[in-house]
Amino acid sequence: MAEMEEGATRRDFINVASGAVGAVGAAAAVWPFINQMNPAADTLALASTEVDLSAIEEGMSITVVWRGKPVFIRHRTADEISIAEETPLSDLPDPTPDAERVEKPEWLILIGICTHLGCVPLGQKTTEPRGDYGGWFCPCHGSHYDTSGRIRKGPAPLNLAVPPYVFTDDAAIRIG
């Protein structure tokens, strides 16, 4: 009787051990397929963009690229800030206070893609039309954005998006 119990115990151990070895082998075989789904190094490099703001004078705008999208960075003037802050929310199709769209009032950072059909609005250069509200104008379908990137007129349903960003110091930001 004692020999049968010992045999059954050995058999259970062999079953458990072979199952464990099989599971480890299966995991080792599947890992390369799972790992290849991780983002590539060049994709991870695009995840954030560092921008030096010290060269942007008041009233100027620049465009940088983040994740393949244009990002508008504008050093707003005192007049642009006051106009954006004083705009009644009832006049806006997508009402958002200016204070919720900026971290520092003088710096406006927006993804430069029209929320209607994905065009790139004009208004970054002083020679481009800025629309009826002094911000950006999408000539494809006539959307007008104000000095805070909020939709004011036209078919666009939403304001220009604000990307995630942080100020790394007084004259630099990291987008993403």
SULCOR-V704426 format. One record per residue. N is the residue number from 1. SS is DSSP state (H for helix, E for strand, L for the rest). OMEGA is omega in whole degrees, 0 to 359 (NA if undefined). NEAR is the number of other C-alpha atoms within 10 Angstrom. Layout:
n=N ss=SS omega=OMEGA near=NEAR
n=N ss=SS omega=OMEGA near=NEAR
This chain:
n=1 ss=L omega=181 near=5
n=2 ss=H omega=180 near=6
n=3 ss=H omega=180 near=8
n=4 ss=H omega=180 near=9
n=5 ss=H omega=179 near=10
n=6 ss=H omega=178 near=11
n=7 ss=H omega=179 near=11
n=8 ss=H omega=180 near=11
n=9 ss=H omega=178 near=12
n=10 ss=H omega=180 near=12
n=11 ss=H omega=178 near=12
n=12 ss=H omega=180 near=12
n=13 ss=H omega=180 near=12
n=14 ss=H omega=178 near=12
n=15 ss=H omega=180 near=11
n=16 ss=H omega=181 near=12
n=17 ss=H omega=180 near=12
n=18 ss=H omega=175 near=12
n=19 ss=H omega=179 near=12
n=20 ss=H omega=178 near=12
n=21 ss=H omega=178 near=11
n=22 ss=H omega=179 near=12
n=23 ss=H omega=178 near=12
n=24 ss=H omega=178 near=12
n=25 ss=H omega=179 near=11
n=26 ss=H omega=178 near=11
n=27 ss=H omega=179 near=12
n=28 ss=H omega=179 near=11
n=29 ss=H omega=184 near=11
n=30 ss=H omega=185 near=11
n=31 ss=H omega=180 near=10
n=32 ss=H omega=179 near=10
n=33 ss=H omega=177 near=10
n=34 ss=H omega=183 near=10
n=35 ss=H omega=181 near=9
n=36 ss=L omega=178 near=9
n=37 ss=L omega=176 near=8
n=38 ss=L omega=180 near=10
n=39 ss=L omega=179 near=10
n=40 ss=L omega=182 near=9
n=41 ss=H omega=180 near=8
n=42 ss=H omega=176 near=8
n=43 ss=H omega=178 near=11
n=44 ss=H omega=179 near=11
n=45 ss=H omega=180 near=11
n=46 ss=L omega=185 near=13
n=47 ss=L omega=178 near=12
n=48 ss=L omega=180 near=16
n=49 ss=E omega=176 near=15
n=50 ss=E omega=181 near=16
n=51 ss=E omega=175 near=15
n=52 ss=E omega=183 near=13
n=53 ss=L omega=188 near=18
n=54 ss=L omega=182 near=9
n=55 ss=L omega=182 near=8
n=56 ss=L omega=180 near=14
n=57 ss=L omega=179 near=12
n=58 ss=L omega=181 near=13
n=59 ss=L omega=180 near=14
n=60 ss=L omega=176 near=15
n=61 ss=E omega=171 near=19
n=62 ss=E omega=175 near=15
n=63 ss=E omega=174 near=17
n=64 ss=E omega=180 near=16
n=65 ss=E omega=176 near=15
n=66 ss=E omega=182 near=17
n=67 ss=L omega=178 near=15
n=68 ss=L omega=181 near=9
n=69 ss=E omega=174 near=13
n=70 ss=E omega=176 near=16
n=71 ss=E omega=179 near=21
n=72 ss=E omega=174 near=21
n=73 ss=E omega=183 near=21
n=74 ss=E omega=173 near=23
n=75 ss=E omega=188 near=20
n=76 ss=L omega=175 near=20
n=77 ss=L omega=178 near=17
n=78 ss=H omega=178 near=13
n=79 ss=H omega=179 near=11
n=80 ss=H omega=179 near=19
n=81 ss=H omega=182 near=19
n=82 ss=H omega=177 near=14
n=83 ss=H omega=181 near=17
n=84 ss=H omega=182 near=21
n=85 ss=H omega=184 near=16
n=86 ss=H omega=180 near=11
n=87 ss=L omega=177 near=15
n=88 ss=L omega=180 near=12
n=89 ss=H omega=180 near=13
n=90 ss=H omega=178 near=9
n=91 ss=H omega=188 near=11
n=92 ss=L omega=176 near=17
n=93 ss=L omega=177 near=16
n=94 ss=L omega=189 near=15
n=95 ss=L omega=176 near=16
n=96 ss=L omega=178 near=16
n=97 ss=L omega=180 near=17
n=98 ss=H omega=182 near=22
n=99 ss=H omega=178 near=13
n=100 ss=H omega=183 near=9
n=101 ss=L omega=182 near=21
n=102 ss=L omega=174 near=16
n=103 ss=L omega=173 near=14
n=104 ss=L omega=187 near=11
n=105 ss=L omega=183 near=20
n=106 ss=L omega=182 near=16
n=107 ss=E omega=177 near=19
n=108 ss=E omega=181 near=21
n=109 ss=E omega=186 near=28
n=110 ss=E omega=169 near=22
n=111 ss=E omega=187 near=22
n=112 ss=L omega=178 near=26
n=113 ss=L omega=179 near=19
n=114 ss=L omega=183 near=28
n=115 ss=L omega=177 near=20
n=116 ss=L omega=181 near=18
n=117 ss=L omega=174 near=12
n=118 ss=L omega=176 near=12
n=119 ss=L omega=175 near=14
n=120 ss=L omega=182 near=18
n=121 ss=L omega=176 near=25
n=122 ss=E omega=176 near=21
n=123 ss=L omega=180 near=19
n=124 ss=L omega=180 near=20
n=125 ss=L omega=182 near=12
n=126 ss=L omega=180 near=11
n=127 ss=L omega=181 near=8
n=128 ss=L omega=176 near=12
n=129 ss=L omega=182 near=17
n=130 ss=L omega=179 near=21
n=131 ss=L omega=185 near=21
n=132 ss=L omega=187 near=14
n=133 ss=L omega=174 near=19
n=134 ss=E omega=181 near=17
n=135 ss=E omega=181 near=23
n=136 ss=E omega=182 near=28
n=137 ss=E omega=177 near=28
n=138 ss=E omega=185 near=25
n=139 ss=L omega=183 near=14
n=140 ss=L omega=183 near=13
n=141 ss=L omega=173 near=14
n=142 ss=L omega=176 near=15
n=143 ss=E omega=180 near=22
n=144 ss=E omega=179 near=27
n=145 ss=E omega=182 near=29
n=146 ss=E omega=184 near=24
n=147 ss=L omega=174 near=23
n=148 ss=L omega=180 near=31
n=149 ss=L omega=180 near=28
n=150 ss=L omega=179 near=26
n=151 ss=E omega=180 near=29
n=152 ss=E omega=184 near=23
n=153 ss=E omega=177 near=19
n=154 ss=L omega=187 near=15
n=155 ss=L omega=182 near=15
n=156 ss=L omega=184 near=23
n=157 ss=L omega=186 near=15
n=158 ss=L omega=174 near=18
n=159 ss=L omega=172 near=25
n=160 ss=L omega=184 near=25
n=161 ss=L omega=176 near=17
n=162 ss=L omega=181 near=17
n=163 ss=L omega=174 near=15
n=164 ss=L omega=180 near=12
n=165 ss=E omega=175 near=16
n=166 ss=E omega=173 near=13
n=167 ss=E omega=178 near=15
n=168 ss=E omega=168 near=12
n=169 ss=E omega=185 near=10
n=170 ss=L omega=185 near=10
n=171 ss=L omega=179 near=12
n=172 ss=E omega=176 near=14
n=173 ss=E omega=172 near=17
n=174 ss=E omega=179 near=15
n=175 ss=E omega=179 near=20
n=176 ss=L omega=NA near=14
